[in-house]
Amino acid sequence: METYSVLALSTGHIEESDNVALKAAAYQTNMVMVRNSGYFIKLYQDEKASNIRPSYSYSLQKLIEFALDKGFGMIELDSDADTLEEFILHDW
């Protein structure tokens, strides 16, 4: 049985351009899922570089690296989720 922890964060931590990048990724891989209020990003645990696409902003790349370093297996980006002080909040 596989289990993993999910890090839920506000979509305010990603840049507006990440909407386009994540929607494109959702159609190219089964590791990104689009929702009405955000995204789910399933993370490869053993292939850190495979989680980051060139089209992802620096902000999103930092969130992914943070989640991996903390041992999370998925990121839930949601418009109503909490924010973390250590990450920039983008007003878009």
VEXVEX-321442 format. One record per residue: residue number from 1; residue in one letter; x, y, z of N, C-alpha, C, CB in turn. Coordinates in nm, 3 decimals. Glycine has a CB too. Layout:
BEGIN
ATOM     k   r       n.X       n.Y       n.Z      ca.X      ca.Y      ca.Z       c.X       c.Y       c.Z      cb.X      cb.Y      cb.Z
ATOM   NUM   a         X         Y         Z         X         Y         Z         X         Y         Z         X         Y         Z
...
//
This chain:
BEGIN
ATOM     k   r       n.X       n.Y       n.Z      ca.X      ca.Y      ca.Z       c.X       c.Y       c.Z      cb.X      cb.Y      cb.Z
ATOM     1   m     0.085    -0.118     0.000     0.000     0.000     0.000     0.089     0.124     0.000    -0.097     0.000     0.123
ATOM     2   e     0.060     0.214    -0.089     0.136     0.339    -0.098     0.059     0.451    -0.028     0.164     0.376    -0.245
ATOM     3   t     0.128     0.526     0.054     0.071     0.646     0.117     0.173     0.759     0.106     0.033     0.619     0.267
ATOM     4   y     0.122     0.881     0.110     0.211     0.997     0.107     0.139     1.117     0.165     0.260     1.026    -0.038
ATOM     5   s     0.218     1.215     0.206     0.164     1.338     0.263     0.146     1.442     0.154     0.257     1.391     0.375
ATOM     6   v     0.047     1.529     0.175     0.017     1.635     0.079     0.039     1.770     0.146    -0.130     1.623     0.026
ATOM     7   l     0.110     1.858     0.078     0.130     1.995     0.124     0.028     2.082     0.052     0.277     2.044     0.096
ATOM     8   a    -0.063     2.144     0.127    -0.165     2.232     0.070    -0.122     2.377     0.088    -0.304     2.207     0.135
ATOM     9   l    -0.111     2.449    -0.023    -0.070     2.588    -0.022    -0.157     2.671    -0.115     0.077     2.601    -0.061
ATOM    10   s    -0.161     2.800    -0.086    -0.238     2.894    -0.168    -0.181     2.906    -0.309    -0.241     3.030    -0.102
ATOM    11   t    -0.270     2.920    -0.405    -0.226     2.948    -0.543    -0.158     3.084    -0.552    -0.347     2.942    -0.640
ATOM    12   g    -0.174     3.167    -0.450    -0.106     3.296    -0.446     0.045     3.283    -0.443    -0.152     3.373    -0.327
ATOM    13   h     0.095     3.165    -0.410     0.240     3.143    -0.406     0.299     3.113    -0.544     0.272     3.030    -0.313
ATOM    14   i     0.215     3.093    -0.644     0.266     3.072    -0.779     0.239     3.196    -0.862     0.202     2.946    -0.845
ATOM    15   e     0.311     3.208    -0.971     0.293     3.325    -1.057     0.183     3.297    -1.159     0.426     3.360    -1.130
ATOM    16   e     0.126     3.402    -1.212     0.017     3.387    -1.308     0.056     3.301    -1.427    -0.029     3.524    -1.356
ATOM    17   s     0.180     3.311    -1.470     0.228     3.231    -1.583     0.226     3.081    -1.552     0.370     3.274    -1.620
ATOM    18   d     0.228     3.045    -1.425     0.223     2.904    -1.388     0.088     2.840    -1.420     0.254     2.888    -1.240
ATOM    19   n    -0.015     2.919    -1.429    -0.146     2.865    -1.471    -0.135     2.800    -1.608    -0.254     2.976    -1.472
ATOM    20   v    -0.072     2.869    -1.700    -0.054     2.816    -1.835     0.036     2.694    -1.831     0.005     2.924    -1.929
ATOM    21   a     0.146     2.703    -1.758     0.242     2.593    -1.752     0.182     2.468    -1.688     0.365     2.636    -1.674
ATOM    22   l     0.105     2.486    -1.582     0.045     2.371    -1.513    -0.068     2.308    -1.596    -0.008     2.413    -1.376
ATOM    23   k    -0.146     2.391    -1.662    -0.251     2.335    -1.749    -0.190     2.255    -1.863    -0.340     2.448    -1.806
ATOM    24   a    -0.082     2.305    -1.921    -0.013     2.231    -2.026     0.044     2.101    -1.972     0.100     2.317    -2.088
ATOM    25   a     0.103     2.105    -1.855     0.160     1.985    -1.794     0.053     1.880    -1.766     0.233     2.020    -1.665
ATOM    26   a    -0.067     1.926    -1.730    -0.177     1.833    -1.700    -0.217     1.750    -1.822    -0.298     1.909    -1.647
ATOM    27   y    -0.196     1.805    -1.940    -0.230     1.731    -2.063    -0.113     1.649    -2.115    -0.276     1.828    -2.171
ATOM    28   q     0.004     1.669    -2.056     0.124     1.597    -2.102     0.167     1.487    -2.006     0.237     1.694    -2.120
ATOM    29   t     0.119     1.490    -1.884     0.159     1.393    -1.782     0.043     1.367    -1.688     0.282     1.443    -1.704
ATOM    30   n     0.046     1.255    -1.621    -0.058     1.227    -1.521    -0.014     1.271    -1.381    -0.092     1.077    -1.520
ATOM    31   m     0.094     1.348    -1.373     0.146     1.395    -1.244     0.089     1.531    -1.204     0.297     1.401    -1.248
ATOM    32   v     0.018     1.598    -1.295    -0.044     1.727    -1.266    -0.191     1.716    -1.301     0.024     1.843    -1.345
ATOM    33   m    -0.275     1.760    -1.208    -0.420     1.757    -1.229    -0.477     1.896    -1.205    -0.487     1.653    -1.135
ATOM    34   v    -0.561     1.940    -1.297    -0.626     2.071    -1.287    -0.756     2.057    -1.211    -0.651     2.133    -1.428
ATOM    35   r    -0.784     2.155    -1.125    -0.912     2.162    -1.053    -0.969     2.303    -1.070    -0.894     2.127    -0.901
ATOM    36   n    -1.093     2.321    -1.036    -1.153     2.455    -1.047    -1.081     2.558    -0.961    -1.301     2.450    -1.007
ATOM    37   s    -1.031     2.516    -0.845    -0.969     2.610    -0.752    -0.817     2.598    -0.747    -1.025     2.589    -0.614
ATOM    38   g    -0.758     2.520    -0.836    -0.612     2.508    -0.833    -0.561     2.384    -0.903    -0.565     2.508    -0.692
ATOM    39   y    -0.463     2.321    -0.841    -0.394     2.207    -0.903    -0.349     2.107    -0.798    -0.273     2.255    -0.985
ATOM    40   f    -0.333     1.983    -0.840    -0.261     1.881    -0.765    -0.134     1.851    -0.845    -0.348     1.751    -0.742
ATOM    41   i    -0.021     1.847    -0.777     0.105     1.811    -0.841     0.163     1.693    -0.764     0.206     1.932    -0.845
ATOM    42   k     0.160     1.575    -0.823     0.221     1.456    -0.763     0.370     1.463    -0.789     0.160     1.322    -0.821
ATOM    43   l     0.449     1.432    -0.689     0.594     1.448    -0.698     0.666     1.315    -0.712     0.645     1.522    -0.577
ATOM    44   y     0.764     1.314    -0.800     0.855     1.201    -0.810     0.955     1.214    -0.694     0.929     1.198    -0.950
ATOM    45   q     0.962     1.115    -0.608     1.050     1.124    -0.492     1.196     1.100    -0.527     1.006     1.025    -0.388
ATOM    46   d     1.224     1.012    -0.619     1.362     0.974    -0.650     1.420     1.049    -0.768     1.369     0.828    -0.676
ATOM    47   e     1.340     1.131    -0.833     1.385     1.202    -0.953     1.352     1.350    -0.939     1.319     1.143    -1.081
ATOM    48   k     1.425     1.418    -0.852     1.395     1.557    -0.821     1.383     1.644    -0.946     1.502     1.613    -0.730
ATOM    49   a     1.473     1.628    -1.039     1.472     1.711    -1.161     1.348     1.685    -1.247     1.597     1.685    -1.242
ATOM    50   s     1.290     1.567    -1.238     1.171     1.534    -1.318     1.048     1.611    -1.274     1.143     1.386    -1.311
ATOM    51   n     1.051     1.671    -1.157     0.937     1.746    -1.106     0.932     1.889    -1.156     0.941     1.747    -0.956
ATOM    52   i     1.042     1.936    -1.212     1.051     2.077    -1.250     1.063     2.090    -1.401     1.172     2.145    -1.181
ATOM    53   r     0.972     2.167    -1.458     0.973     2.192    -1.603     1.030     2.331    -1.626     0.828     2.180    -1.664
ATOM    54   p     1.094     2.350    -1.741     1.151     2.482    -1.772     1.046     2.594    -1.772     1.220     2.477    -1.908
ATOM    55   s     0.921     2.560    -1.800     0.816     2.662    -1.806     0.765     2.704    -1.667     0.699     2.610    -1.888
ATOM    56   y     0.806     2.635    -1.562     0.763     2.672    -1.426     0.842     2.794    -1.379     0.782     2.553    -1.328
ATOM    57   s     0.773     2.884    -1.311     0.839     3.003    -1.257     0.933     2.964    -1.144     0.734     3.104    -1.207
ATOM    58   y     1.019     3.057    -1.110     1.110     3.038    -0.997     1.029     3.009    -0.869     1.200     3.164    -0.977
ATOM    59   s     0.916     3.078    -0.851     0.832     3.059    -0.733     0.781     2.916    -0.723     0.714     3.157    -0.735
ATOM    60   l     0.731     2.863    -0.832     0.680     2.727    -0.833     0.793     2.627    -0.814     0.604     2.697    -0.964
ATOM    61   q     0.906     2.651    -0.876     1.020     2.562    -0.858     1.062     2.555    -0.711     1.138     2.608    -0.944
ATOM    62   k     1.062     2.669    -0.643     1.098     2.672    -0.501     0.997     2.597    -0.416     1.110     2.817    -0.453
ATOM    63   l     0.867     2.608    -0.448     0.765     2.532    -0.375     0.786     2.383    -0.391     0.625     2.571    -0.423
ATOM    64   i     0.816     2.340    -0.512     0.838     2.198    -0.539     0.961     2.149    -0.462     0.857     2.174    -0.691
ATOM    65   e     1.069     2.225    -0.465     1.189     2.186    -0.392     1.162     2.180    -0.242     1.303     2.285    -0.422
ATOM    66   f     1.087     2.275    -0.189     1.052     2.277    -0.047     0.973     2.152    -0.011     0.971     2.404    -0.014
ATOM    67   a     0.872     2.120    -0.091     0.788     2.003    -0.063     0.871     1.875    -0.066     0.674     1.994    -0.164
ATOM    68   l     0.958     1.862    -0.163     1.043     1.743    -0.172     1.137     1.734    -0.052     1.123     1.745    -0.302
ATOM    69   d     1.198     1.846    -0.015     1.291     1.847     0.099     1.221     1.810     0.229     1.356     1.984     0.112
ATOM    70   k     1.092     1.842     0.240     1.015     1.811     0.361     0.950     1.673     0.356     0.908     1.917     0.383
ATOM    71   g     0.968     1.601     0.244     0.917     1.465     0.233     0.773     1.452     0.186     0.930     1.401     0.362
ATOM    72   f     0.716     1.558     0.129     0.580     1.550     0.078     0.578     1.479    -0.057     0.519     1.690     0.065
ATOM    73   g     0.469     1.408    -0.084     0.454     1.335    -0.209     0.363     1.406    -0.308     0.400     1.198    -0.183
ATOM    74   m     0.296     1.512    -0.262     0.206     1.586    -0.350     0.192     1.728    -0.297     0.067     1.516    -0.360
ATOM    75   i     0.168     1.821    -0.391     0.135     1.958    -0.357    -0.007     1.984    -0.404     0.235     2.060    -0.420
ATOM    76   e    -0.089     2.035    -0.317    -0.222     2.083    -0.355    -0.218     2.234    -0.355    -0.334     2.029    -0.257
ATOM    77   l    -0.231     2.294    -0.471    -0.240     2.439    -0.482    -0.387     2.474    -0.491    -0.161     2.493    -0.605
ATOM    78   d    -0.435     2.551    -0.395    -0.577     2.583    -0.387    -0.593     2.730    -0.353    -0.648     2.494    -0.281
ATOM    79   s    -0.690     2.794    -0.415    -0.712     2.936    -0.392    -0.748     2.967    -0.247    -0.821     2.987    -0.484
ATOM    80   d    -0.799     2.871    -0.173    -0.839     2.894    -0.033    -0.742     2.834     0.069    -0.975     2.836    -0.010
ATOM    81   a    -0.632     2.777     0.025    -0.537     2.715     0.117    -0.453     2.820     0.189    -0.447     2.616     0.042
ATOM    82   d    -0.384     2.776     0.291    -0.299     2.864     0.371    -0.177     2.912     0.293    -0.255     2.792     0.498
ATOM    83   t    -0.118     3.018     0.344     0.006     3.071     0.289     0.119     3.046     0.388    -0.007     3.222     0.256
ATOM    84   l     0.240     3.047     0.339     0.359     3.036     0.424     0.440     3.164     0.411     0.444     2.911     0.385
ATOM    85   e     0.484     3.217     0.524     0.557     3.344     0.524     0.686     3.339     0.444     0.588     3.385     0.665
ATOM    86   e     0.748     3.222     0.435     0.877     3.213     0.367     0.867     3.220     0.214     0.945     3.086     0.407
ATOM    87   f     0.744     3.221     0.161     0.726     3.228     0.017     0.653     3.356    -0.021     0.648     3.106    -0.034
ATOM    88   i     0.691     3.409    -0.137     0.630     3.531    -0.190     0.483     3.505    -0.221     0.705     3.581    -0.318
ATOM    89   l     0.399     3.605    -0.195     0.259     3.601    -0.236     0.243     3.690    -0.357     0.163     3.645    -0.120
ATOM    90   h     0.193     3.635    -0.464     0.174     3.709    -0.587     0.028     3.756    -0.594     0.210     3.623    -0.712
ATOM    91   d     0.009     3.881    -0.629    -0.124     3.940    -0.637    -0.167     3.946    -0.783    -0.127     4.081    -0.572
ATOM    92   w    -0.232     3.841    -0.828    -0.278     3.837    -0.967    -0.418     3.796    -0.972    -0.195     3.744    -1.050
//
